[in-house]
Amino acid sequence: MTAGASSATTGAETDTITEHVRRIRRRLGRADLRAVPEARRELRELLRHWGKPGRSEIAELLTSELVTNALVHTDDDAVLTAVVEPGGLRVEVRDFVARRPEPQVPEAAEDTHGRGLMLVQSLADSWGVRPHGVGKSVWFELGAEAA
């Protein structure tokens, strides 16, 4: 795909900003949970030669958590942006709902709910929530060389 090109079949937009900085920008449709594995595949391709062993797998896991949260807990579209630079990765998922996500201690009876932000908090080098005029972005960063 050429710089700035957009794929009509996936809604993905992959930009090569410079030789050392690469980016994915992808619009995620409202409640379209098929976007979760698609986002993981795109990120895997972007990170194919990035970081120490295990870093890209952590990035995929955390990205899928943020994408899933945006699609499950809002009633609107979202936008995934991932930027890779020589020293690290920044992933941001923007939605259009102002309500801030809060990490929750999952209940023992809950199999899969309530763990996403706890994973992000535990595994990311840094993370946060940034408000926008409409909505917010939840983001995380990973260094390429961390153990």
LUMRO-71843 format. One record per atom (N, C-alpha, C): x, y, z; residue in three letters. Coordinates in steps of 0.2 Angstrom, whole numbers, plus 2048, in hexadecimal, padded with zeros to 3 digits. Layout:
# residues N
XYZALA...
This chain:
# residues 147
8047FA800MET800800800MET804806800MET80380B7FCTHR8078117FCTHR805816802THR80A81A803ALA80981F809ALA802823808ALA7FF82380DGLY7F882680EGLY7F382380AGLY7F481D808ALA7EF819804ALA7EA816809ALA7E4815806SER7DE81280ASER7DC80C807SER7DA80780BSER7D8801809SER7D0801809SER7CD800803ALA7C6800803ALA7C27FB807ALA7C67F5807THR7C37EF80ATHR7C37EF811THR7C87F2814THR7C97F281CTHR7C87F881FTHR7C87FE81BGLY7C780481FGLY7CE806822GLY7D3803820ALA7DA804823ALA7DD80A81FALA7E180D823GLU7E5812820GLU7EC812823GLU7F181081FTHR7F880F821THR7FC81481ETHR800818822ASP80481D820ASP80B81B822ASP81081D81DTHR81781C81FTHR81982481FTHR81A826825ILE81C82D826ILE82382E824ILE82882A826THR82F82B824THR831823824THR837822823GLU83A81C823GLU83A81982AGLU83A81D82FHIS83A81A836HIS83481B83AHIS82F81E837VAL82881F83AVAL82381C836VAL81F817839ARG819814835ARG813815839ARG80D815835ARG807816839ARG801812836ARG7FD81083AILE7F680E838ILE7F181383BILE7EC814836ARG7E6818839ARG7E0814836ARG7DC81283AARG7D680E838ARG7D081083BARG7CA811837ARG7C481383AARG7C180C83CARG7BE80C842LEU7BA806844LEU7B3807845LEU7AF803841GLY7A8804841GLY7A4803848GLY79F806849ARG79B80584FARG79A7FE850ARG79C7FC856ALA79A7F5858ALA79D7EF854ALA7A17F184FASP7A47EC84AASP7AA7E884EASP7A87E3851LEU7AD7DF855LEU7B27DB850LEU7B07DB84AARG7B57D8845ARG7BB7DC844ARG7BB7E2846ALA7C07E7846ALA7C67E584BALA7C47E1850VAL7C97E0855VAL7CF7DB852VAL7CD7D584FPRO7D27D184CPRO7D67D5846PRO7D27D9842GLU7D57DC83CGLU7DA7E183FGLU7D87E5844ALA7DD7EA847ALA7E47E6849ALA7E37E084CARG7E87DC84FARG7ED7DA849ARG7EA7D8843ARG7EE7D683DARG7F17DC83BARG7EE7E283AGLU7F27E8837GLU7F77EA83CGLU7F67E9842LEU7FC7EB847LEU8017E6847LEU8007E0846ARG8057DB845ARG8097DC83FARG8067DE83AGLU80A7DF834GLU80E7E5835GLU80C7EA838LEU80F7F1839LEU8157EF83ELEU8157EB842LEU81A7E9847LEU81E7E3846LEU81E7E1840ARG8217DB83EARG8297DB840ARG82C7E083FHIS8337E1840HIS8357E6846HIS8307E684BTRP8317EB850TRP8327E8857TRP8367EB85AGLY8377E9861GLY83A7E2863GLY83B7E286ALYS83E7DB86CLYS8387D686CLYS83A7D086CPRO8357CA86CPRO82F7CC872PRO8297CB870GLY8247CB874GLY8217D2874GLY8247D7872ARG8217DE872ARG81B7DF86EARG81C7DC868SER8167DD863SER8107D9865SER8117D3869GLU80B7D086BGLU8087D4871GLU80C7D7875ILE8097DB87AILE8057E1877ILE8087E4872ALA8057E986EALA7FE7E786BALA7FE7E1868GLU7F87DE865GLU7F27DD86BGLU7F47DA870LEU7F07D9876LEU7ED7E0878LEU7F17E5879LEU7EE7EB87CLEU7EA7EF877LEU7EC7EE871THR7E87F286BTHR7E17EE86BTHR7E17E886BSER7DA7E586BSER7D67E6871SER7D97E7877GLU7D57E987DGLU7D27F087BGLU7D67F5879LEU7D47FC878LEU7CE7FC873LEU7D07F986DVAL7CB7F8868VAL7C47F586AVAL7C57F086ETHR7BF7EC870THR7BB7F1875THR7BE7F4879ASN7BB7F987EASN7B77FF87AASN7BB801875ALA7B7807872ALA7B180486EALA7B17FE86BLEU7AC7FC868LEU7A67F986CLEU7A87F7872VAL7A37F4876VAL7A07F987BVAL7A37FE87DHIS7A1802882HIS79F80987FHIS79F80A879THR79C810876THR79780E871THR79381386EASP78E811869ASP790816863ASP797816861ASP79981A85CASP79F817859ASP7A181A853ASP7A7817850ASP7AD819854ASP7B3816852ALA7B9818856ALA7BF818851ALA7C581B852VAL7CA81B84EVAL7D1819852VAL7D481484ELEU7DA811851LEU7E081484DLEU7E5817851THR7EB81984ETHR7F1816852THR7F581384EALA7FB810851ALA80181384DALA806816851VAL80C81984EVAL812815851VAL81681384CVAL81D81084EVAL82281484CVAL827815851GLU82D819850GLU833815853GLU839816851PRO83E812853PRO83E81085APRO83D81485FGLY83D813866GLY836810869GLY831810865GLY82B80E869GLY82580E864GLY81F80C867LEU81980C864LEU814810868LEU80F814865ARG80A817868ARG803815865ARG7FF812869VAL7F8810866VAL7F3814869VAL7EE817865GLU7E981B868GLU7E2819865GLU7DD818869VAL7D6817867VAL7D281C869VAL7CF820864ARG7CB826865ARG7C4824864ARG7C0825869ASP7B8824868ASP7B582B869ASP7AF82B868PHE7AB832868PHE7A683286EPHE7A882F874VAL7A482F87AVAL7A883287FVAL7A6837883ALA7AA83B888ALA7AC83688EALA7A8832890ARG7A882E896ARG7AF82B896ARG7B382C89BARG7BA82989CARG7BA82289FARG7BE81E89CPRO7BE81789EPRO7C28178A5PRO7C08138A9GLU7C48128AFGLU7C680A8B0GLU7CC8098B2PRO7CE8028B3PRO7CA7FF8B9PRO7C77F98B8GLN7C37F68BDGLN7C67F08C0GLN7C57EE8C6VAL7C77E88C9VAL7C27E38C6VAL7C47DE8C2PRO7BF7D98C0PRO7BC7D58C5PRO7B67D48C5GLU7B27CF8CAGLU7B47C88C8GLU7B57C48CDALA7B77BD8CCALA7B27B98C7ALA7AC7BB8C8ALA7A77B78C4ALA7A77B98BCALA7AA7BF8BBGLU7AA7C18B4GLU7B07BE8B0GLU7AF7BB8ABASP7B47B78A7ASP7B97BC8A4ASP7B67C08A0THR7BA7C589BTHR7B97CC89CTHR7B57CE8A0HIS7B37D58A0HIS7B77D98A6HIS7B97DF8A4GLY7BC7E38A9GLY7C47E28AAGLY7C77DF8A5ARG7CE7DE8A6ARG7D27E28A1ARG7CF7E589CGLY7D27E8896GLY7D77EE899GLY7D47F289CLEU7D97F889ELEU7DE7F68A4LEU7DC7F18A8MET7E17EE8ACMET7E77EB8A9MET7E67E88A3LEU7EB7E589FLEU7EF7EB89CLEU7EC7F0899VAL7EF7F6897VAL7F47F989CVAL7F17FA8A2GLN7F47FD8A8GLN7FA7F98AAGLN7FA7F38A9SER7FF7EE8ACSER8057ED8A7SER8037ED8A0LEU8087EB89BLEU80B7F1897LEU8077F7897ALA80A7FC893ALA80F800897ALA814803893ASP819807896ASP81580E899ASP811810895SER80C816897SER806815894SER801818897TRP7FA818894TRP7F681E897TRP7F1820894GLY7EC825896GLY7E6826892GLY7E382B894VAL7DC82D891VAL7DD83588FVAL7DC836889ARG7DC83D887ARG7D6840884ARG7D3845888PRO7CC847885PRO7CD84B87FPRO7C784B87BHIS7C784F874HIS7C1853875HIS7C0857870GLY7BA85B871GLY7B3857871GLY7B485286DVAL7AE84D86DVAL7B284686EVAL7B1843874GLY7B483C875GLY7BA83D878GLY7BE837877LYS7C583787BLYS7C9832877LYS7CF831878SER7D482C876SER7D782987CSER7D782287BVAL7DA81E880VAL7E181C87DVAL7E681C880TRP7ED81B87CTRP7F1817881TRP7F681487EPHE7FC811881PHE80281187DPHE808811881GLU80E81187DGLU81280B880GLU81680887BLEU81B80387DLEU82280587ALEU82780487DGLY82E80487BGLY8307FE877GLY8337FF872ALA8357F986EALA83A7F5871ALA83E7F7876GLU8437F3879GLU8427F1880GLU83C7F3883ALA83B7F188AALA83B7E988AALA83C7E6890ALA83C7DF891ALA8367DD893ALA
